[in-house]
Amino acid sequence: MLYLEDVHCRRGLQAQGFSVRIPSLSVERGEVIALTGPSGCGKSTVLEILGLVLRPDGAGAFAWREGGDSRPLDLAALWGAGSDRQLSGLRAERIGFVLQTGGLLPYLTVRRNIFLVRRLLGLSLQSTLVDELVEALGIGHLLGRKPHQLSIGERQRASIARALAHEPALFLADEPTSALDPKLAGEVFELMMSAVEKTGSAAVIVSHDHDRVRACGLREIRAQSGDACSVFEGLA
């Protein structure tokens, strides 16, 4: 579905800057990948590149393809041509993103937050999938509340539901359990995995929890850091 080769990006200036490089990465529908590595190594930068939020400085290949008969969409060419409108359309329709802080809009109820992207995309507000996500994540009793009335764990679960509500092809999560205690983090992680499975989305999740990544049998892409450059490569 998503294929990258020799993608690189630099952030910051001169001595304060750092670079990330992805020699090769493919992400297929239904696959869950964990991005791991020490703090500050560029995991969030990689996630922003995959989410079409951050333009890479260079790419040998960066392509998106859905459906066996469809032609790949050359994202590298779109970046080069400055086709921001087409890229933003793809990002809105086919990608769901969960931030470390959740990112719920404070003035909307949980229900309105969850349905926000569906509403903006003109999708039906009657959705069996959303009902199933709400049940799987255990947030049915929270739908009428606003974010400030929720615990951190509840906000993260609501954010996961919102990111998956429009059935994205690609689900991205940036350390979604980092602010939770270990027990609650484990519970939310398992709920998130169950919710992702319901949609059949591909998923890339930034995590520091190596034990949980291994216990879940996730494919791992680890940062190999050195000389202000992190190289993200897959592990067997």
C-alpha positions as a printed NumPy array, in Angstrom:
array([[  0.   ,   0.   ,   0.   ],
       [  2.746,   2.448,   1.003],
       [  6.304,   2.033,  -0.231],
       [  9.368,   4.143,   0.57 ],
       [ 12.957,   3.799,  -0.581],
       [ 15.938,   5.979,   0.317],
       [ 13.792,   8.643,   1.993],
       [ 15.628,  11.223,   4.066],
       [ 14.79 ,  14.396,   5.947],
       [ 16.742,  16.901,   8.028],
       [ 15.255,  18.956,  10.861],
       [ 16.866,  21.893,  12.634],
       [ 19.852,  23.972,  11.603],
       [ 23.577,  23.222,  11.561],
       [ 24.904,  21.694,  14.813],
       [ 21.445,  21.665,  16.396],
       [ 19.914,  19.685,  13.562],
       [ 19.501,  15.972,  12.977],
       [ 18.605,  13.746,  10.053],
       [ 16.483,  10.655,   9.61 ],
       [ 16.836,   8.147,   6.802],
       [ 14.586,   5.292,   5.742],
       [ 16.489,   2.942,   3.398],
       [ 13.405,   0.881,   2.566],
       [  9.938,   0.45 ,   4.06 ],
       [  6.71 ,  -1.112,   2.858],
       [  3.423,  -0.952,   4.761],
       [  0.582,  -3.246,   3.725],
       [ -3.125,  -3.1  ,   4.562],
       [ -3.86 ,  -4.937,   7.814],
       [ -0.222,  -4.836,   8.951],
       [  0.805,  -3.27 ,  12.272],
       [  4.328,  -1.865,  12.615],
       [  6.027,  -0.457,  15.713],
       [  8.586,   2.352,  15.438],
       [ 11.046,   2.101,  18.33 ],
       [ 14.212,   3.824,  19.482],
       [ 15.503,   6.259,  22.123],
       [ 13.866,   9.618,  22.797],
       [ 14.789,  12.287,  20.273],
       [ 15.897,   9.853,  17.563],
       [ 13.298,  11.027,  15.045],
       [ 10.421,   8.568,  15.453],
       [  7.831,  11.345,  15.352],
       [  9.547,  12.782,  12.268],
       [  9.159,   9.445,  10.474],
       [  5.496,   9.331,  11.489],
       [  4.947,  12.844,  10.099],
       [  6.554,  11.803,   6.808],
       [  4.323,   8.716,   6.582],
       [  1.306,  10.869,   7.445],
       [  2.113,  13.335,   4.626],
       [  2.499,  16.108,   7.185],
       [  6.239,  16.633,   6.66 ],
       [  7.847,  16.835,   3.237],
       [ 11.026,  14.737,   2.96 ],
       [ 14.148,  16.371,   1.552],
       [ 14.596,  13.519,  -0.887],
       [ 13.13 ,  10.166,  -1.861],
       [ 14.215,   7.464,  -4.275],
       [ 10.642,   6.199,  -4.122],
       [  7.571,   7.227,  -2.14 ],
       [  4.387,   5.652,  -3.496],
       [  0.832,   4.91 ,  -2.36 ],
       [ -1.281,   2.183,  -3.893],
       [ -4.69 ,   0.801,  -2.951],
       [ -6.293,  -2.024,  -4.887],
       [ -4.42 ,  -4.595,  -6.934],
       [ -5.285,  -3.042, -10.299],
       [ -4.754,   0.606,  -9.41 ],
       [ -1.69 ,   2.561, -10.488],
       [  0.606,   3.679,  -7.657],
       [  0.311,   7.325,  -6.705],
       [  3.794,   8.868,  -6.841],
       [  3.898,  10.912,  -3.645],
       [  7.5  ,  11.985,  -4.254],
       [  6.416,  13.579,  -7.54 ],
       [  3.469,  15.287,  -5.83 ],
       [  5.785,  16.726,  -3.178],
       [  8.148,  17.901,  -5.905],
       [  5.345,  19.534,  -7.882],
       [  3.97 ,  21.272,  -4.804],
       [  0.622,  19.477,  -5.148],
       [ -0.4  ,  20.282,  -1.583],
       [ -4.117,  20.086,  -2.313],
       [ -3.941,  16.512,  -3.592],
       [ -1.687,  15.477,  -0.722],
       [ -3.95 ,  17.077,   1.887],
       [ -6.972,  15.362,   0.328],
       [ -5.264,  11.98 ,   0.572],
       [ -4.219,  12.738,   4.139],
       [ -7.745,  13.703,   5.2  ],
       [ -9.508,  10.795,   3.511],
       [ -7.111,   7.885,   3.931],
       [ -5.035,   8.578,   7.064],
       [ -5.963,   8.681,  10.754],
       [ -3.548,  10.191,  13.297],
       [ -3.413,   9.969,  17.108],
       [ -1.123,  12.459,  18.857],
       [  0.589,  11.907,  22.213],
       [ -1.828,  14.409,  23.729],
       [ -4.89 ,  13.   ,  21.97 ],
       [ -5.715,  16.218,  20.139],
       [ -9.458,  16.254,  20.833],
       [-11.15 ,  19.611,  20.241],
       [-12.027,  20.93 ,  23.723],
       [-15.32 ,  22.582,  22.758],
       [-16.851,  19.445,  21.206],
       [-18.315,  16.441,  22.974],
       [-16.68 ,  13.059,  22.529],
       [-19.442,  12.093,  20.091],
       [-18.88 ,  15.188,  17.941],
       [-15.103,  14.715,  18.066],
       [-15.438,  11.131,  16.844],
       [-17.759,  12.071,  13.99 ],
       [-15.853,  15.242,  13.024],
       [-13.831,  13.768,  10.147],
       [-16.815,  11.802,   8.82 ],
       [-18.831,  15.028,   8.827],
       [-16.095,  16.984,   7.025],
       [-15.754,  14.228,   4.403],
       [-19.493,  14.063,   3.824],
       [-19.781,  10.498,   5.143],
       [-22.888,   9.124,   6.805],
       [-23.248,   9.834,  10.511],
       [-24.996,   6.475,  10.87 ],
       [-22.071,   4.074,  11.082],
       [-21.999,   0.498,  12.325],
       [-18.204,   0.702,  12.394],
       [-18.255,   3.691,  14.748],
       [-20.721,   1.873,  16.99 ],
       [-18.344,  -1.11 ,  17.072],
       [-15.324,   1.103,  17.787],
       [-17.13 ,   2.846,  20.64 ],
       [-18.047,  -0.523,  22.131],
       [-14.57 ,  -2.027,  21.615],
       [-12.901,   0.982,  23.26 ],
       [-15.4  ,   1.12 ,  26.126],
       [-16.359,   4.781,  25.688],
       [-20.116,   4.577,  25.132],
       [-20.828,   6.238,  28.485],
       [-18.49 ,   9.129,  27.618],
       [-20.067,  10.3  ,  24.346],
       [-21.861,  13.28 ,  25.879],
       [-18.84 ,  14.569,  27.782],
       [-16.221,  17.098,  26.712],
       [-12.48 ,  16.357,  26.823],
       [-11.856,  18.235,  30.094],
       [-14.288,  15.861,  31.801],
       [-12.261,  12.79 ,  30.812],
       [ -9.233,  11.082,  32.304],
       [ -6.068,  10.872,  30.2  ],
       [ -6.804,   7.255,  29.332],
       [-10.369,   8.093,  28.32 ],
       [ -9.152,  10.928,  26.096],
       [ -6.711,   8.611,  24.348],
       [ -9.402,   5.995,  23.742],
       [-11.703,   8.669,  22.3  ],
       [ -8.844,   9.912,  20.097],
       [ -8.283,   6.391,  18.769],
       [-11.98 ,   6.123,  17.891],
       [-11.88 ,   9.478,  16.092],
       [ -8.783,   8.514,  14.09 ],
       [-10.426,   5.28 ,  12.902],
       [-14.019,   6.471,  12.462],
       [-13.654,   7.316,   8.752],
       [-12.083,   3.891,   7.99 ],
       [ -8.621,   5.158,   7.001],
       [ -6.274,   2.943,   5.048],
       [ -3.408,   4.015,   7.332],
       [ -3.59 ,   4.582,  11.102],
       [ -0.704,   6.409,  12.803],
       [ -0.213,   6.805,  16.551],
       [  2.575,   8.76 ,  18.241],
       [  3.229,   7.126,  21.632],
       [ -0.492,   7.014,  22.451],
       [  0.067,   5.44 ,  25.882],
       [  3.168,   7.356,  27.028],
       [  1.257,   9.468,  29.582],
       [ -0.435,   6.466,  31.208],
       [  0.668,   4.23 ,  34.069],
       [  1.914,   0.788,  32.943],
       [ -1.295,  -1.109,  33.743],
       [ -3.564,   1.399,  32.01 ],
       [ -1.1  ,   1.735,  29.12 ],
       [ -1.324,  -1.998,  28.529],
       [ -5.119,  -1.922,  28.578],
       [ -5.348,   1.015,  26.159],
       [ -2.754,  -0.553,  23.831],
       [ -4.745,  -3.788,  23.643],
       [ -7.984,  -1.867,  23.017],
       [ -6.248,   0.112,  20.274],
       [ -5.027,  -3.082,  18.602],
       [ -8.553,  -4.503,  18.703],
       [ -9.979,  -1.31 ,  17.182],
       [ -7.376,  -1.27 ,  14.388],
       [ -8.199,  -4.892,  13.58 ],
       [-11.879,  -3.999,  13.16 ],
       [-11.083,  -1.477,  10.418],
       [ -8.439,  -3.554,   8.626],
       [ -6.229,  -0.466,   8.476],
       [ -2.475,  -0.609,   8.205],
       [ -0.986,   0.855,  11.375],
       [  2.325,   2.405,  12.383],
       [  2.678,   3.03 ,  16.107],
       [  5.521,   4.805,  17.893],
       [  6.257,   2.995,  21.16 ],
       [  8.873,   2.77 ,  23.912],
       [  7.317,  -0.421,  25.267],
       [  9.573,  -3.067,  23.704],
       [  8.07 ,  -5.856,  25.806],
       [  4.561,  -5.093,  24.587],
       [  5.705,  -4.739,  20.983],
       [  7.284,  -8.184,  21.156],
       [  4.364,  -9.71 ,  23.081],
       [  1.972,  -8.519,  20.369],
       [  4.242,  -9.931,  17.667],
       [  4.471,  -6.601,  15.869],
       [  6.914,  -5.965,  13.077],
       [  9.514,  -3.593,  14.498],
       [ 11.338,  -0.742,  12.779],
       [ 14.111,   0.451,  15.081],
       [ 16.212,   3.615,  14.924],
       [ 19.95 ,   3.06 ,  14.65 ],
       [ 21.367,   6.389,  15.841],
       [ 24.765,   7.979,  15.374],
       [ 26.439,  11.218,  14.264],
       [ 23.189,  13.222,  14.402],
       [ 21.517,  10.798,  11.996],
       [ 18.967,   8.071,  12.716],
       [ 18.505,   5.234,  10.244],
       [ 15.221,   3.337,  10.545],
       [ 15.538,  -0.283,   9.52 ],
       [ 13.366,  -3.346,  10.011],
       [ 14.165,  -6.159,  12.386],
       [ 13.749,  -9.809,  11.473]])
